[in-house]
Amino acid sequence: MTIALNTALRNTRANAIKTDIDKGGAAGKFRVYSGTRPASGGTATTLLAELTYSYPSAPSASGGVLTFSAISPEPSAKATGTATWGRAVDSTGAFVKDFDVGTAGADFNLNTVSITAGVQVSCTSAVITEGNP
Amino acid sequence: MSWLDRFKKAGAPEADAPVVTAADQRGALDPRVHHEYFVADEPIDGRWPWLCRVYAADGQPSEMTGSEETESEARTAAIAWADATKNAMRSKE
């Protein structure tokens, strides 16, 4: 069954994510992993890279869409592997949200999903659309 | 210009040029070591449960759980355990 939310409610849900990422009082992190994505908040697989959100991470959502501000790249990937999913945490390490990653059409898009240790990894776009776009 | 400048080679750096050095890596953890923690959205039986994981450089997680009287105390306890665990790893590296 499809749930229909009004735009104000969609914005509230999207802004709650942004608030949680910023909750630590400094820039949150987006960690990129290889392997099978675990259940929400489950034990992480192999860490490939750690990118850094802006602080605050995004302006307020509009039209149910949260578009993140510039995300700093990981200058030197921590391991080699294929990026399959990512986890947002606040600056203190508190879990916020798990995402699918890709190079296009994902919630969090990278310049590549074929990551090589020591090579830069960057975000090309990060947008969350809440409710029914 | 001092008399020493006559020995200077073309293109040599100026004496007052900033010197960039690498950060002191002594005692630094492997950059793959990281932690994450979880605090319940609401208290259970009046206390705030938390779970913290520290991932070693090889990806192996260590876990600890606890519960505190407030959400803030739960966050603090989780972070404190993560720091202590990382310090223990640091002494082994």
gemmi code that builds the backbone of each chain (N, CA, C; Angstrom):
import gemmi

chains = {
    "A": [
        ("MET", (0.856, -1.189, 0.000), (0.000, 0.000, 0.000), (0.897, 1.246, 0.000)),
        ("THR", (0.552, 2.164, -0.845), (1.330, 3.400, -0.910), (0.812, 4.402, 0.113)),
        ("ILE", (1.739, 4.998, 0.854), (1.362, 5.994, 1.852), (1.564, 7.377, 1.252)),
        ("ALA", (0.591, 8.230, 1.390), (0.697, 9.593, 0.874), (0.873, 10.562, 2.036)),
        ("LEU", (1.984, 11.287, 2.039), (2.265, 12.243, 3.107), (2.182, 13.651, 2.547)),
        ("ASN", (1.707, 14.592, 3.380), (1.734, 15.970, 2.895), (3.172, 16.494, 2.915)),
        ("THR", (3.394, 17.581, 2.206), (4.767, 18.076, 2.023), (5.400, 18.493, 3.345)),
        ("ALA", (4.608, 19.085, 4.236), (5.168, 19.508, 5.531), (5.687, 18.300, 6.304)),
        ("LEU", (4.950, 17.225, 6.257), (5.374, 16.021, 6.973), (6.606, 15.403, 6.322)),
        ("ARG", (6.650, 15.443, 4.998), (7.838, 14.921, 4.299), (9.070, 15.749, 4.682)),
        ("ASN", (8.894, 17.061, 4.747), (10.025, 17.921, 5.140), (10.470, 17.615, 6.567)),
        ("THR", (9.511, 17.406, 7.459), (9.830, 17.113, 8.864), (10.658, 15.837, 8.965)),
        ("ARG", (10.259, 14.822, 8.217), (11.002, 13.554, 8.243), (12.412, 13.739, 7.690)),
        ("ALA", (12.516, 14.475, 6.598), (13.838, 14.687, 5.996), (14.729, 15.513, 6.919)),
        ("ASN", (14.140, 16.537, 7.531), (14.932, 17.397, 8.417), (15.398, 16.652, 9.667)),
        ("ALA", (14.637, 15.650, 10.092), (15.043, 14.865, 11.257), (16.363, 14.136, 10.973)),
        ("ILE", (16.556, 13.721, 9.743), (17.814, 13.042, 9.370), (18.967, 14.032, 9.458)),
        ("LYS", (18.748, 15.200, 8.875), (19.784, 16.247, 8.925), (20.125, 16.619, 10.370)),
        ("THR", (19.096, 16.750, 11.212), (19.313, 17.104, 12.618), (20.155, 16.048, 13.324)),
        ("ASP", (19.875, 14.791, 13.027), (20.629, 13.716, 13.673), (22.091, 13.709, 13.211)),
        ("ILE", (22.334, 13.952, 11.932), (23.714, 13.975, 11.438), (24.501, 15.109, 12.104)),
        ("ASP", (23.807, 16.207, 12.383), (24.474, 17.377, 12.984), (24.483, 17.331, 14.516)),
        ("LYS", (23.869, 16.307, 15.088), (23.607, 16.284, 16.533), (24.871, 16.297, 17.386)),
        ("GLY", (25.984, 15.803, 16.849), (27.207, 15.737, 17.638), (27.876, 17.082, 17.857)),
        ("GLY", (27.385, 18.127, 17.187), (27.965, 19.452, 17.371), (29.127, 19.747, 16.446)),
        ("ALA", (29.395, 18.857, 15.494), (30.434, 19.068, 14.477), (30.024, 18.232, 13.261)),
        ("ALA", (30.864, 18.240, 12.259), (30.507, 17.577, 11.002), (30.373, 16.062, 11.166)),
        ("GLY", (29.279, 15.530, 10.662), (29.082, 14.081, 10.668), (29.892, 13.410, 9.575)),
        ("LYS", (29.854, 12.086, 9.587), (30.652, 11.298, 8.640), (29.751, 10.386, 7.819)),
        ("PHE", (30.190, 10.107, 6.610), (29.527, 9.102, 5.795), (30.562, 8.026, 5.483)),
        ("ARG", (30.313, 6.836, 6.002), (31.261, 5.739, 5.840), (30.804, 4.806, 4.732)),
        ("VAL", (31.728, 4.449, 3.898), (31.426, 3.613, 2.731), (31.992, 2.216, 2.977)),
        ("TYR", (31.158, 1.205, 2.737), (31.561, -0.172, 3.019), (31.384, -1.057, 1.792)),
        ("SER", (32.113, -2.156, 1.790), (31.902, -3.208, 0.796), (31.080, -4.313, 1.441)),
        ("GLY", (30.728, -5.309, 0.662), (30.032, -6.472, 1.218), (28.529, -6.281, 1.274)),
        ("THR", (27.882, -7.271, 1.858), (26.416, -7.260, 1.945), (25.955, -6.289, 3.017)),
        ("ARG", (25.054, -5.419, 2.629), (24.532, -4.442, 3.582), (23.790, -5.166, 4.709)),
        ("PRO", (24.126, -4.865, 5.964), (23.447, -5.545, 7.076), (22.064, -4.951, 7.320)),
        ("ALA", (21.325, -5.572, 8.219), (20.069, -4.959, 8.659), (20.392, -3.603, 9.275)),
        ("SER", (19.408, -2.735, 9.332), (19.630, -1.377, 9.820), (20.391, -1.372, 11.148)),
        ("GLY", (21.546, -0.708, 11.136), (22.343, -0.627, 12.352), (23.124, -1.884, 12.663)),
        ("GLY", (23.091, -2.865, 11.761), (23.808, -4.120, 12.005), (25.320, -3.940, 11.909)),
        ("THR", (26.022, -5.002, 12.265), (27.484, -4.950, 12.254), (27.987, -4.616, 10.851)),
        ("ALA", (28.874, -3.637, 10.786), (29.374, -3.160, 9.501), (30.324, -4.175, 8.866)),
        ("THR", (30.473, -4.055, 7.563), (31.413, -4.900, 6.826), (32.748, -4.155, 6.719)),
        ("THR", (33.453, -4.255, 5.607), (34.784, -3.648, 5.509), (34.701, -2.164, 5.161)),
        ("LEU", (35.308, -1.344, 6.006), (35.316, 0.107, 5.774), (36.269, 0.445, 4.633)),
        ("LEU", (35.730, 1.131, 3.603), (36.564, 1.521, 2.463), (36.969, 2.992, 2.526)),
        ("ALA", (36.040, 3.823, 2.963), (36.325, 5.263, 2.937), (35.404, 5.975, 3.912)),
        ("GLU", (35.837, 7.149, 4.323), (35.035, 7.959, 5.244), (35.011, 9.392, 4.737)),
        ("LEU", (33.842, 9.823, 4.279), (33.674, 11.181, 3.784), (33.078, 12.042, 4.892)),
        ("THR", (33.214, 13.356, 4.762), (32.780, 14.248, 5.840), (31.723, 15.216, 5.333)),
        ("TYR", (30.587, 15.227, 6.033), (29.528, 16.167, 5.699), (29.969, 17.594, 6.014)),
        ("SER", (29.275, 18.543, 5.423), (29.412, 19.921, 5.880), (28.759, 20.008, 7.255)),
        ("TYR", (29.027, 21.105, 7.958), (28.332, 21.339, 9.226), (27.771, 22.748, 9.224)),
        ("PRO", (26.460, 22.899, 9.234), (25.452, 21.851, 9.190), (25.470, 21.093, 7.863)),
        ("SER", (24.913, 19.907, 7.900), (25.054, 19.006, 6.763), (24.223, 19.409, 5.554)),
        ("ALA", (23.138, 20.140, 5.781), (22.252, 20.484, 4.667), (21.367, 21.647, 5.056)),
        ("PRO", (20.875, 22.397, 4.073), (19.826, 23.370, 4.379), (18.523, 22.610, 4.629)),
        ("SER", (17.523, 23.310, 5.116), (16.245, 22.649, 5.399), (15.654, 22.033, 4.140)),
        ("ALA", (14.950, 20.927, 4.329), (14.336, 20.239, 3.200), (13.255, 21.106, 2.567)),
        ("SER", (13.078, 20.912, 1.289), (12.038, 21.637, 0.562), (11.342, 20.657, -0.370)),
        ("GLY", (10.030, 20.702, -0.351), (9.288, 19.791, -1.214), (9.535, 18.330, -0.869)),
        ("GLY", (9.897, 18.076, 0.382), (10.164, 16.700, 0.802), (11.523, 16.181, 0.384)),
        ("VAL", (12.351, 17.084, -0.131), (13.672, 16.679, -0.627), (14.763, 17.346, 0.210)),
        ("LEU", (15.666, 16.534, 0.701), (16.813, 17.031, 1.472), (18.057, 16.885, 0.598)),
        ("THR", (18.658, 18.000, 0.260), (19.862, 17.985, -0.578), (21.044, 18.385, 0.280)),
        ("PHE", (21.987, 17.492, 0.442), (23.117, 17.764, 1.327), (24.055, 18.811, 0.729)),
        ("SER", (24.640, 19.599, 1.606), (25.671, 20.551, 1.193), (26.934, 19.775, 0.821)),
        ("ALA", (27.938, 20.503, 0.362), (29.167, 19.852, -0.121), (29.699, 18.847, 0.891)),
        ("ILE", (30.110, 17.717, 0.397), (30.648, 16.654, 1.245), (32.128, 16.489, 0.905)),
        ("SER", (32.970, 16.596, 1.923), (34.419, 16.516, 1.676), (34.818, 15.098, 1.315)),
        ("PRO", (35.653, 14.951, 0.308), (36.068, 13.601, -0.103), (36.966, 12.921, 0.916)),
        ("GLU", (37.047, 11.632, 0.795), (38.078, 10.868, 1.523), (39.345, 10.982, 0.677)),
        ("PRO", (40.384, 11.596, 1.202), (41.575, 11.807, 0.372), (42.331, 10.538, 0.055)),
        ("SER", (42.219, 9.541, 0.914), (43.008, 8.324, 0.735), (42.188, 7.137, 1.237)),
        ("ALA", (41.587, 6.403, 0.304), (40.713, 5.295, 0.695), (41.450, 4.336, 1.623)),
        ("LYS", (40.699, 3.796, 2.569), (41.312, 2.972, 3.609), (41.525, 1.535, 3.180)),
        ("ALA", (40.791, 1.091, 2.156), (40.924, -0.287, 1.691), (40.428, -0.367, 0.251)),
        ("THR", (40.758, -1.464, -0.405), (40.313, -1.699, -1.775), (39.078, -2.596, -1.754)),
        ("GLY", (38.081, -2.243, -2.567), (36.878, -3.065, -2.629), (35.794, -2.380, -3.431)),
        ("THR", (34.663, -3.056, -3.556), (33.516, -2.493, -4.269), (32.531, -1.926, -3.259)),
        ("ALA", (32.262, -0.637, -3.384), (31.346, 0.021, -2.452), (29.930, -0.441, -2.732)),
        ("THR", (29.231, -0.875, -1.684), (27.860, -1.356, -1.864), (26.862, -0.618, -0.976)),
        ("TRP", (27.322, -0.093, 0.135), (26.397, 0.607, 1.032), (27.177, 1.580, 1.894)),
        ("GLY", (26.448, 2.446, 2.589), (27.106, 3.436, 3.425), (26.310, 3.694, 4.687)),
        ("ARG", (26.983, 4.245, 5.662), (26.354, 4.520, 6.961), (26.691, 5.943, 7.382)),
        ("ALA", (25.666, 6.703, 7.709), (25.874, 8.055, 8.231), (25.929, 7.988, 9.745)),
        ("VAL", (26.909, 8.659, 10.313), (27.015, 8.790, 11.767), (27.247, 10.263, 12.080)),
        ("ASP", (26.923, 10.665, 13.297), (27.224, 12.046, 13.664), (28.708, 12.156, 14.038)),
        ("SER", (29.120, 13.339, 14.452), (30.552, 13.553, 14.684), (31.094, 12.714, 15.830)),
        ("THR", (30.196, 12.232, 16.705), (30.652, 11.415, 17.832), (30.587, 9.925, 17.530)),
        ("GLY", (30.036, 9.567, 16.360), (29.944, 8.154, 15.987), (28.571, 7.549, 16.183)),
        ("ALA", (27.592, 8.369, 16.572), (26.234, 7.840, 16.779), (25.600, 7.488, 15.447)),
        ("PHE", (25.055, 6.304, 15.363), (24.403, 5.838, 14.140), (23.219, 6.734, 13.776)),
        ("VAL", (23.111, 7.030, 12.474), (21.977, 7.820, 11.987), (21.175, 7.027, 10.960)),
        ("LYS", (21.834, 6.567, 9.895), (21.073, 5.994, 8.778), (22.006, 5.187, 7.895)),
        ("ASP", (21.482, 4.112, 7.319), (22.208, 3.357, 6.299), (21.652, 3.714, 4.921)),
        ("PHE", (22.529, 3.726, 3.934), (22.148, 4.109, 2.576), (22.663, 3.075, 1.571)),
        ("ASP", (21.995, 3.014, 0.426), (22.609, 2.360, -0.733), (23.544, 3.369, -1.383)),
        ("VAL", (24.628, 2.897, -1.958), (25.508, 3.804, -2.703), (25.630, 3.314, -4.138)),
        ("GLY", (25.963, 4.226, -5.024), (26.146, 3.896, -6.433), (26.862, 5.042, -7.105)),
        ("THR", (26.835, 5.040, -8.407), (27.417, 6.178, -9.122), (26.327, 7.045, -9.740)),
        ("ALA", (25.094, 6.546, -9.767), (23.958, 7.330, -10.261), (22.675, 6.688, -9.764)),
        ("GLY", (21.729, 7.511, -9.386), (20.420, 6.998, -8.999), (20.328, 6.463, -7.584)),
        ("ALA", (21.412, 6.497, -6.839), (21.377, 6.026, -5.445), (21.123, 7.217, -4.519)),
        ("ASP", (20.847, 6.930, -3.247), (20.690, 8.018, -2.279), (21.991, 8.788, -2.135)),
        ("PHE", (23.095, 8.066, -2.248), (24.414, 8.663, -2.063), (25.288, 8.191, -3.227)),
        ("ASN", (25.654, 9.124, -4.095), (26.400, 8.751, -5.301), (27.874, 9.121, -5.184)),
        ("LEU", (28.710, 8.177, -5.562), (30.160, 8.345, -5.494), (30.731, 8.515, -6.897)),
        ("ASN", (31.971, 8.989, -6.945), (32.626, 9.104, -8.252), (32.899, 7.731, -8.851)),
        ("THR", (33.056, 6.740, -7.974), (33.243, 5.363, -8.420), (32.880, 4.439, -7.271)),
        ("VAL", (32.459, 3.223, -7.610), (32.248, 2.229, -6.554), (33.402, 1.235, -6.516)),
        ("SER", (34.304, 1.356, -7.472), (35.509, 0.502, -7.470), (36.612, 1.276, -6.760)),
        ("ILE", (36.726, 1.029, -5.493), (37.592, 1.851, -4.650), (38.939, 1.173, -4.448)),
        ("THR", (39.982, 1.985, -4.567), (41.347, 1.480, -4.395), (41.986, 2.178, -3.206)),
        ("ALA", (42.588, 1.396, -2.344), (43.250, 1.953, -1.162), (44.217, 3.060, -1.565)),
        ("GLY", (44.160, 4.161, -0.856), (45.074, 5.269, -1.105), (44.607, 6.263, -2.143)),
        ("VAL", (43.518, 5.939, -2.832), (43.011, 6.825, -3.889), (41.804, 7.605, -3.348)),
        ("GLN", (41.629, 8.826, -3.821), (40.545, 9.682, -3.341), (39.170, 9.117, -3.718)),
        ("VAL", (38.218, 9.285, -2.801), (36.824, 8.908, -3.046), (35.976, 10.144, -2.773)),
        ("SER", (35.116, 10.497, -3.722), (34.313, 11.693, -3.524), (32.842, 11.414, -3.792)),
        ("CYS", (32.026, 12.308, -3.271), (30.577, 12.213, -3.445), (30.171, 13.121, -4.593)),
        ("THR", (29.390, 12.606, -5.512), (28.928, 13.431, -6.635), (27.543, 14.005, -6.364)),
        ("SER", (26.719, 13.308, -5.571), (25.433, 13.873, -5.157), (24.867, 13.065, -4.000)),
        ("ALA", (24.165, 13.758, -3.124), (23.532, 13.090, -1.986), (22.200, 13.780, -1.735)),
        ("VAL", (21.143, 13.079, -2.047), (19.796, 13.641, -1.935), (18.878, 12.593, -1.322)),
        ("ILE", (18.055, 13.028, -0.370), (17.057, 12.126, 0.211), (15.682, 12.690, -0.119)),
        ("THR", (14.863, 11.853, -0.711), (13.492, 12.245, -1.020), (12.568, 11.464, -0.112)),
        ("GLU", (11.844, 12.179, 0.728), (10.965, 11.534, 1.706), (9.542, 11.407, 1.173)),
        ("GLY", (8.891, 10.360, 1.573), (7.489, 10.196, 1.227), (7.304, 9.910, -0.248)),
        ("ASN", (6.309, 10.495, -0.813), (5.967, 10.178, -2.210), (6.366, 11.320, -3.122)),
        ("PRO", (7.464, 11.158, -3.814), (7.931, 12.243, -4.683), (6.979, 12.471, -5.843)),
    ],
    "B": [
        ("MET", (70.611, 41.661, 1.402), (71.260, 40.422, 0.937), (72.529, 40.187, 1.747)),
        ("SER", (72.631, 38.999, 2.326), (73.822, 38.684, 3.097), (74.876, 38.060, 2.187)),
        ("TRP", (76.100, 37.924, 2.679), (77.166, 37.349, 1.869), (76.908, 35.873, 1.552)),
        ("LEU", (76.028, 35.216, 2.364), (75.730, 33.808, 2.111), (74.901, 33.619, 0.840)),
        ("ASP", (74.173, 34.681, 0.452), (73.304, 34.547, -0.715), (74.077, 34.268, -2.003)),
        ("ARG", (75.366, 34.585, -2.004), (76.133, 34.343, -3.227), (76.280, 32.842, -3.515)),
        ("PHE", (76.076, 32.009, -2.456), (76.188, 30.550, -2.652), (74.847, 29.903, -3.019)),
        ("LYS", (73.819, 30.711, -3.023), (72.481, 30.180, -3.262), (72.303, 29.786, -4.718)),
        ("LYS", (71.714, 28.591, -4.923), (71.472, 28.109, -6.270), (70.138, 28.646, -6.778)),
        ("ALA", (70.066, 28.764, -8.086), (68.831, 29.239, -8.695), (67.684, 28.284, -8.356)),
        ("GLY", (66.555, 28.840, -7.943), (65.379, 28.021, -7.643), (65.362, 27.433, -6.250)),
        ("ALA", (66.382, 27.688, -5.471), (66.412, 27.138, -4.117), (65.341, 27.833, -3.269)),
        ("PRO", (64.760, 27.127, -2.309), (63.697, 27.744, -1.503), (64.228, 28.882, -0.648)),
        ("GLU", (63.367, 29.854, -0.434), (63.735, 30.969, 0.426), (63.774, 30.499, 1.883)),
        ("ALA", (64.605, 31.171, 2.658), (64.759, 30.758, 4.050), (63.470, 30.921, 4.843)),
        ("ASP", (62.655, 31.903, 4.449), (61.433, 32.128, 5.218), (60.224, 31.408, 4.624)),
        ("ALA", (60.480, 30.520, 3.654), (59.361, 29.765, 3.092), (58.804, 28.827, 4.165)),
        ("PRO", (57.481, 28.646, 4.190), (56.908, 27.751, 5.213), (57.401, 26.320, 5.028)),
        ("VAL", (57.693, 25.699, 6.122), (58.144, 24.317, 6.095), (56.966, 23.425, 6.470)),
        ("VAL", (56.617, 22.515, 5.591), (55.485, 21.618, 5.851), (56.029, 20.275, 6.303)),
        ("THR", (55.568, 19.832, 7.440), (56.005, 18.533, 7.933), (54.801, 17.628, 8.123)),
        ("ALA", (55.018, 16.347, 8.041), (53.934, 15.399, 8.262), (53.558, 15.394, 9.737)),
        ("ALA", (52.295, 15.102, 9.999), (51.853, 15.021, 11.391), (52.612, 13.905, 12.099)),
        ("ASP", (52.807, 14.099, 13.376), (53.492, 13.074, 14.164), (52.572, 11.862, 14.288)),
        ("GLN", (53.006, 10.752, 13.735), (52.147, 9.566, 13.710), (52.394, 8.635, 14.885)),
        ("ARG", (53.294, 9.012, 15.783), (53.554, 8.113, 16.912), (52.301, 7.912, 17.745)),
        ("GLY", (51.953, 6.671, 17.980), (50.793, 6.362, 18.800), (49.471, 6.479, 18.072)),
        ("ALA", (49.504, 6.831, 16.767), (48.257, 6.974, 16.025), (47.679, 5.604, 15.698)),
        ("LEU", (46.365, 5.518, 15.778), (45.710, 4.266, 15.422), (45.671, 4.106, 13.919)),
        ("ASP", (45.567, 2.876, 13.471), (45.325, 2.621, 12.060), (44.049, 3.371, 11.660)),
        ("PRO", (44.041, 4.076, 10.540), (42.861, 4.867, 10.176), (41.607, 4.033, 9.941)),
        ("ARG", (41.782, 2.727, 9.823), (40.594, 1.891, 9.647), (39.893, 1.600, 10.972)),
        ("VAL", (40.546, 1.893, 12.093), (39.901, 1.712, 13.393), (38.830, 2.792, 13.562)),
        ("HIS", (37.617, 2.362, 13.839), (36.558, 3.347, 14.025), (35.496, 2.786, 14.960)),
        ("HIS", (34.605, 3.654, 15.405), (33.541, 3.191, 16.291), (32.207, 3.758, 15.847)),
        ("GLU", (31.164, 3.117, 16.320), (29.809, 3.615, 16.116), (29.019, 3.224, 17.360)),
        ("TYR", (28.005, 3.986, 17.650), (27.185, 3.603, 18.796), (25.725, 3.923, 18.539)),
        ("PHE", (24.888, 3.295, 19.346), (23.450, 3.370, 19.175), (22.826, 3.639, 20.540)),
        ("VAL", (21.944, 4.599, 20.579), (21.196, 4.870, 21.811), (19.719, 4.702, 21.475)),
        ("ALA", (18.987, 4.027, 22.337), (17.572, 3.779, 22.067), (16.815, 5.085, 21.866)),
        ("ASP", (15.771, 5.026, 21.055), (14.971, 6.222, 20.777), (14.210, 6.693, 22.006)),
        ("GLU", (13.947, 5.771, 22.913), (13.226, 6.134, 24.133), (13.671, 5.194, 25.248)),
        ("PRO", (13.498, 5.615, 26.500), (13.964, 4.761, 27.607), (13.152, 3.477, 27.714)),
        ("ILE", (13.790, 2.465, 28.221), (13.131, 1.191, 28.496), (13.232, 0.963, 30.000)),
        ("ASP", (12.085, 0.816, 30.618), (12.021, 0.686, 32.082), (12.782, 1.830, 32.762)),
        ("GLY", (12.656, 3.004, 32.187), (13.229, 4.189, 32.807), (14.704, 4.423, 32.554)),
        ("ARG", (15.334, 3.563, 31.755), (16.768, 3.745, 31.476), (17.010, 3.725, 29.977)),
        ("TRP", (18.111, 4.360, 29.555), (18.442, 4.493, 28.131), (19.522, 3.474, 27.758)),
        ("PRO", (19.126, 2.435, 27.039), (20.122, 1.436, 26.618), (21.037, 1.997, 25.532)),
        ("TRP", (22.270, 1.540, 25.505), (23.207, 1.897, 24.438), (24.002, 0.668, 24.022)),
        ("LEU", (24.472, 0.705, 22.815), (25.355, -0.334, 22.278), (26.471, 0.379, 21.537)),
        ("CYS", (27.691, -0.048, 21.743), (28.823, 0.579, 21.049), (29.672, -0.517, 20.413)),
        ("ARG", (30.148, -0.247, 19.195), (31.068, -1.160, 18.519), (32.351, -0.406, 18.169)),
        ("VAL", (33.454, -1.050, 18.411), (34.738, -0.546, 17.919), (35.256, -1.573, 16.921)),
        ("TYR", (35.558, -1.097, 15.727), (36.078, -1.974, 14.678), (37.593, -1.847, 14.631)),
        ("ALA", (38.267, -2.969, 14.763), (39.723, -2.968, 14.646), (40.121, -2.779, 13.183)),
        ("ALA", (41.406, -2.626, 12.948), (41.875, -2.387, 11.574), (41.514, -3.535, 10.639)),
        ("ASP", (41.391, -4.732, 11.181), (41.011, -5.874, 10.329), (39.502, -6.027, 10.222)),
        ("GLY", (38.747, -5.078, 10.739), (37.297, -5.101, 10.619), (36.586, -5.855, 11.719)),
        ("GLN", (37.325, -6.491, 12.602), (36.681, -7.263, 13.665), (36.056, -6.319, 14.705)),
        ("PRO", (34.757, -6.485, 14.958), (34.109, -5.592, 15.923), (34.208, -6.097, 17.359)),
        ("SER", (34.321, -5.180, 18.283), (34.154, -5.462, 19.707), (32.909, -4.701, 20.132)),
        ("GLU", (32.073, -5.327, 20.935), (30.811, -4.698, 21.317), (30.677, -4.570, 22.822)),
        ("MET", (29.983, -3.529, 23.225), (29.648, -3.357, 24.632), (28.259, -2.726, 24.704)),
        ("THR", (27.494, -3.116, 25.689), (26.180, -2.517, 25.906), (26.075, -2.016, 27.334)),
        ("GLY", (25.121, -1.149, 27.552), (24.874, -0.652, 28.893), (23.563, 0.098, 28.907)),
        ("SER", (23.194, 0.653, 30.033), (22.010, 1.513, 30.101), (22.248, 2.554, 31.187)),
        ("GLU", (21.789, 3.767, 30.896), (22.030, 4.896, 31.802), (20.714, 5.602, 32.107)),
        ("GLU", (20.778, 6.532, 33.035), (19.555, 7.189, 33.490), (19.027, 8.219, 32.496)),
        ("THR", (19.931, 8.802, 31.674), (19.491, 9.786, 30.687), (20.105, 9.460, 29.325)),
        ("GLU", (19.502, 10.038, 28.281), (20.023, 9.823, 26.935), (21.445, 10.374, 26.822)),
        ("SER", (21.655, 11.557, 27.417), (22.974, 12.171, 27.367), (24.027, 11.287, 28.035)),
        ("GLU", (23.655, 10.724, 29.179), (24.601, 9.839, 29.881), (24.877, 8.581, 29.068)),
        ("ALA", (23.864, 8.114, 28.332), (24.066, 6.924, 27.497), (25.075, 7.227, 26.383)),
        ("ARG", (24.945, 8.396, 25.757), (25.897, 8.789, 24.703), (27.310, 8.902, 25.283)),
        ("THR", (27.391, 9.535, 26.445), (28.699, 9.712, 27.075), (29.334, 8.372, 27.423)),
        ("ALA", (28.525, 7.460, 27.944), (29.054, 6.152, 28.338), (29.549, 5.376, 27.109)),
        ("ALA", (28.795, 5.458, 26.026), (29.190, 4.737, 24.804), (30.512, 5.287, 24.261)),
        ("ILE", (30.623, 6.615, 24.225), (31.842, 7.241, 23.707), (33.034, 6.923, 24.608)),
        ("ALA", (32.784, 6.931, 25.914), (33.875, 6.635, 26.853), (34.389, 5.211, 26.644)),
        ("TRP", (33.467, 4.278, 26.425), (33.905, 2.899, 26.199), (34.690, 2.807, 24.877)),
        ("ALA", (34.213, 3.508, 23.851), (34.926, 3.488, 22.563), (36.341, 4.035, 22.735)),
        ("ASP", (36.464, 5.135, 23.461), (37.795, 5.738, 23.665), (38.716, 4.791, 24.427)),
        ("ALA", (38.163, 4.167, 25.470), (38.983, 3.257, 26.271), (39.435, 2.058, 25.434)),
        ("THR", (38.534, 1.565, 24.604), (38.870, 0.405, 23.770), (39.930, 0.783, 22.739)),
        ("LYS", (39.798, 1.954, 22.156), (40.808, 2.409, 21.184), (42.160, 2.629, 21.862)),
        ("ASN", (42.122, 3.159, 23.062), (43.390, 3.340, 23.780), (44.074, 2.012, 24.038)),
        ("ALA", (43.274, 0.990, 24.355), (43.839, -0.339, 24.574), (44.467, -0.858, 23.288)),
        ("MET", (43.793, -0.593, 22.161), (44.353, -1.027, 20.859), (45.641, -0.269, 20.564)),
        ("ARG", (45.643, 0.997, 20.908), (46.816, 1.838, 20.625), (48.050, 1.302, 21.331)),
        ("SER", (47.866, 0.821, 22.550), (49.004, 0.329, 23.313), (49.531, -0.987, 22.753)),
        ("LYS", (48.696, -1.673, 21.958), (49.110, -2.957, 21.388), (49.774, -2.800, 20.035)),
        ("GLU", (49.577, -1.618, 19.393), (50.094, -1.457, 18.023), (51.592, -1.184, 18.024)),
    ],
}
model = gemmi.Model(1)
for chain_id, residues in chains.items():
    chain = gemmi.Chain(chain_id)
    for i, (resn, *xyz) in enumerate(residues, 1):
        res = gemmi.Residue()
        res.name, res.seqid = resn, gemmi.SeqId(i, " ")
        for name, pos in zip(("N", "CA", "C"), xyz):
            atom = gemmi.Atom()
            atom.name, atom.element = name, gemmi.Element(name[0])
            atom.pos, atom.b_iso = gemmi.Position(*pos), 0.0
            res.add_atom(atom)
        chain.add_residue(res)
    model.add_chain(chain)
structure = gemmi.Structure()
structure.add_model(model)
structure.setup_entities()
